[in-house]
């Protein structure tokens, strides 16, 4: 199973007319970075770290979201989403923790680093590319070359549908379009991180939990469905779910390179917060990580790309027990957070839980704790040094 970024090579020639709109949007977006740089001290050369990703890049935690709902009840009821769920209230996440380390190195080199966090909670690998001129052009090019579709989609429902604010306002553009706009307008990007694909996985999990889908596809169990959809025999995407995720990551990197970015790219691997409740999920997550690391080692994404894989820290390494894995997950994820579990159960049941219902085992929050985000930042730091 391999990923490719070759589809970007002649992109500008094929869809130049379509890019006119994207570049107009990009001009507006790039001004955000320019104003950020203006605040830096004159002697420092402006540089930027760009983070592309989903809720992990954003620094999301359910506990923070719920606390905001309670603290900002009036704003939430009025659908004043910026006051309801202010982006600044969420974790700095691995992006903020890593940026602090990088800023110190940049300052010693005479540079002033701006962090441009494009992360959008709930984003998929197709949404990062987006279904605007950029994504449409890429799909047309792949069809022209008889390559599988990317399955691009509308970007960032968290903002564009739900109205919640981001740490960097995208103005309706996709994350990749925004990053291209920065490059087109001369922003000196010195580091890029990408974490994406977990929401693609969660969508497949939800699909396989649907008995009607399993019956339609002839699957005899949830595990059979998930294993098949992840593999090259998958029904939803050409080459399966894993190929879909890895191909889209490759396209992200290829587009950035096409528009002149020459610096390091760190792609984050995948941990498994549901290891103890989803049978076989550890093996599948390890397989996805292995394919990602294989693609990078095999130069499928080109030079200057490394992987920061949190699986062994969050889950387990060979020889560790299930008890140790639970201890890791309790320390580094919110999945066992009792407040989150109670609220999620009440949302499912539609009422306050009784003593009997409290004995059920509801799902917690899949996102990292503050300690987990710091571990991810350390892994990115190590990877970028490689």
BAGUKOL-253687 format. One record per residue (C-alpha): x, y, z. Coordinates in steps of 0.5 Angstrom, whole numbers, plus 500, padded with zeros to 3 digits. Last residue first. Example, Ala and Ser with C-alpha at 12.3 -4.5 7.8 and 13.67 -1.06 7.14 Angstrom:
<vexvexs>
east | north | up
527 | 498 | 514
525 | 491 | 516
</vexvexs>
This chain:
<vexvexs>
east | north | up
533 | 528 | 525
532 | 534 | 529
525 | 535 | 526
523 | 528 | 529
526 | 530 | 536
522 | 536 | 537
516 | 533 | 534
516 | 527 | 539
517 | 532 | 545
511 | 536 | 542
507 | 529 | 542
509 | 528 | 549
507 | 535 | 551
500 | 534 | 548
500 | 527 | 552
501 | 531 | 559
496 | 536 | 557
491 | 530 | 556
490 | 528 | 549
484 | 527 | 546
479 | 521 | 545
474 | 524 | 550
471 | 518 | 554
466 | 513 | 552
461 | 510 | 556
462 | 504 | 561
455 | 503 | 564
455 | 502 | 572
452 | 510 | 572
446 | 507 | 569
444 | 503 | 575
446 | 509 | 579
441 | 514 | 575
444 | 518 | 569
441 | 525 | 568
437 | 525 | 562
438 | 524 | 554
441 | 517 | 554
446 | 519 | 549
448 | 526 | 552
447 | 523 | 559
453 | 518 | 557
457 | 523 | 554
457 | 528 | 560
458 | 522 | 565
464 | 520 | 561
467 | 527 | 560
467 | 528 | 568
470 | 521 | 569
476 | 522 | 565
478 | 515 | 562
479 | 517 | 555
482 | 524 | 557
489 | 521 | 554
496 | 521 | 556
496 | 519 | 563
489 | 514 | 563
492 | 512 | 556
499 | 510 | 559
496 | 507 | 565
491 | 503 | 561
497 | 500 | 557
500 | 498 | 563
495 | 494 | 565
494 | 491 | 558
501 | 489 | 559
508 | 491 | 556
512 | 486 | 553
512 | 489 | 546
511 | 497 | 546
504 | 500 | 549
499 | 505 | 548
500 | 513 | 549
508 | 512 | 549
509 | 507 | 543
503 | 510 | 539
506 | 517 | 539
509 | 517 | 532
513 | 523 | 530
515 | 522 | 523
520 | 525 | 518
520 | 529 | 511
526 | 533 | 509
526 | 529 | 502
520 | 526 | 498
514 | 524 | 500
514 | 517 | 497
522 | 517 | 500
521 | 509 | 502
523 | 511 | 509
517 | 516 | 509
512 | 511 | 506
514 | 506 | 510
513 | 510 | 516
506 | 511 | 514
505 | 504 | 512
507 | 502 | 519
503 | 507 | 523
497 | 505 | 519
499 | 497 | 521
500 | 499 | 528
493 | 503 | 528
490 | 496 | 525
493 | 492 | 530
491 | 496 | 536
484 | 496 | 534
483 | 489 | 534
478 | 489 | 539
475 | 496 | 540
474 | 498 | 548
481 | 497 | 551
485 | 500 | 545
480 | 506 | 544
485 | 512 | 545
489 | 509 | 539
495 | 513 | 537
497 | 515 | 530
503 | 518 | 527
505 | 525 | 526
508 | 528 | 520
514 | 532 | 521
516 | 537 | 515
522 | 540 | 514
524 | 546 | 510
523 | 547 | 502
517 | 550 | 501
516 | 553 | 494
509 | 552 | 491
510 | 545 | 489
513 | 543 | 495
507 | 545 | 499
503 | 542 | 494
507 | 535 | 494
506 | 535 | 502
499 | 536 | 502
498 | 531 | 496
503 | 526 | 500
498 | 527 | 506
492 | 525 | 502
495 | 519 | 499
497 | 517 | 506
489 | 518 | 508
486 | 514 | 502
491 | 509 | 502
489 | 507 | 509
482 | 507 | 508
482 | 503 | 502
486 | 502 | 495
480 | 506 | 492
476 | 509 | 498
469 | 506 | 500
469 | 499 | 499
476 | 497 | 502
480 | 491 | 499
486 | 495 | 499
486 | 495 | 507
482 | 499 | 512
475 | 498 | 509
477 | 490 | 510
480 | 490 | 517
474 | 495 | 519
468 | 491 | 516
471 | 484 | 519
472 | 487 | 526
465 | 490 | 526
462 | 483 | 524
459 | 478 | 518
461 | 483 | 513
457 | 482 | 507
457 | 489 | 504
450 | 491 | 505
449 | 487 | 511
455 | 491 | 514
452 | 497 | 512
445 | 496 | 515
449 | 493 | 522
452 | 500 | 522
458 | 500 | 527
462 | 499 | 521
460 | 506 | 519
462 | 509 | 525
469 | 506 | 525
470 | 508 | 518
468 | 515 | 520
473 | 515 | 526
478 | 513 | 521
477 | 519 | 517
477 | 523 | 523
484 | 520 | 525
487 | 522 | 518
491 | 528 | 520
497 | 531 | 523
501 | 535 | 519
507 | 539 | 522
511 | 545 | 518
517 | 548 | 519
521 | 554 | 517
516 | 558 | 513
518 | 565 | 510
512 | 568 | 508
513 | 570 | 501
506 | 572 | 499
505 | 565 | 495
508 | 561 | 500
502 | 564 | 505
497 | 563 | 500
499 | 556 | 499
498 | 555 | 507
491 | 558 | 506
489 | 553 | 501
492 | 547 | 505
488 | 549 | 511
482 | 550 | 506
479 | 557 | 505
473 | 560 | 508
476 | 565 | 511
481 | 561 | 515
481 | 564 | 522
488 | 562 | 525
486 | 559 | 532
479 | 557 | 530
473 | 560 | 532
466 | 556 | 532
461 | 557 | 527
458 | 550 | 527
458 | 550 | 519
464 | 554 | 517
468 | 554 | 523
467 | 546 | 526
465 | 544 | 519
473 | 546 | 517
473 | 545 | 509
468 | 542 | 504
471 | 535 | 502
476 | 532 | 497
475 | 525 | 496
482 | 524 | 493
480 | 520 | 487
484 | 514 | 484
489 | 516 | 478
487 | 516 | 471
492 | 521 | 469
486 | 526 | 467
482 | 524 | 473
488 | 525 | 478
489 | 532 | 474
481 | 534 | 475
482 | 532 | 483
487 | 536 | 484
484 | 542 | 480
478 | 541 | 485
482 | 541 | 491
485 | 547 | 489
479 | 551 | 486
475 | 549 | 493
473 | 542 | 495
478 | 542 | 501
485 | 540 | 501
485 | 539 | 509
477 | 537 | 508
480 | 531 | 504
484 | 529 | 510
479 | 530 | 515
477 | 536 | 520
474 | 535 | 526
477 | 540 | 530
481 | 545 | 525
488 | 546 | 526
491 | 552 | 522
496 | 554 | 527
500 | 559 | 524
506 | 560 | 530
510 | 566 | 528
518 | 566 | 530
522 | 572 | 530
529 | 570 | 527
536 | 572 | 529
539 | 565 | 529
538 | 565 | 537
531 | 567 | 536
530 | 561 | 531
532 | 556 | 537
528 | 559 | 542
522 | 560 | 538
523 | 552 | 536
522 | 550 | 543
516 | 555 | 544
513 | 552 | 538
513 | 545 | 540
509 | 546 | 546
504 | 551 | 542
503 | 546 | 537
503 | 540 | 541
497 | 543 | 545
496 | 550 | 547
490 | 547 | 550
484 | 551 | 549
481 | 557 | 552
484 | 561 | 546
479 | 559 | 541
474 | 562 | 545
468 | 557 | 545
461 | 561 | 547
464 | 568 | 546
467 | 566 | 539
460 | 562 | 538
455 | 568 | 539
449 | 563 | 538
445 | 566 | 543
445 | 560 | 547
452 | 560 | 547
453 | 567 | 549
449 | 566 | 555
452 | 560 | 557
459 | 562 | 557
461 | 559 | 563
457 | 552 | 562
459 | 551 | 555
466 | 553 | 556
467 | 548 | 561
464 | 543 | 556
469 | 545 | 551
474 | 545 | 556
473 | 538 | 558
472 | 536 | 551
479 | 537 | 549
482 | 541 | 543
489 | 543 | 542
488 | 546 | 535
493 | 541 | 532
490 | 535 | 536
483 | 538 | 533
485 | 537 | 526
491 | 538 | 522
496 | 543 | 519
501 | 547 | 523
505 | 552 | 520
512 | 555 | 523
513 | 562 | 521
519 | 566 | 520
520 | 574 | 521
528 | 576 | 521
529 | 579 | 528
532 | 586 | 528
526 | 590 | 528
522 | 587 | 534
516 | 583 | 532
509 | 586 | 532
510 | 587 | 524
510 | 579 | 523
503 | 578 | 526
501 | 583 | 521
504 | 580 | 515
501 | 573 | 518
494 | 576 | 517
496 | 579 | 511
497 | 572 | 508
490 | 570 | 509
487 | 576 | 505
492 | 575 | 499
490 | 567 | 499
483 | 569 | 498
485 | 572 | 491
490 | 566 | 490
484 | 561 | 491
480 | 565 | 486
486 | 566 | 481
487 | 558 | 482
481 | 556 | 477
485 | 559 | 471
491 | 556 | 473
488 | 549 | 473
492 | 545 | 468
499 | 549 | 468
499 | 550 | 476
498 | 542 | 477
503 | 540 | 473
507 | 537 | 478
502 | 536 | 484
499 | 529 | 482
506 | 526 | 484
505 | 526 | 491
504 | 519 | 492
502 | 514 | 498
503 | 506 | 498
500 | 500 | 500
</vexvexs>
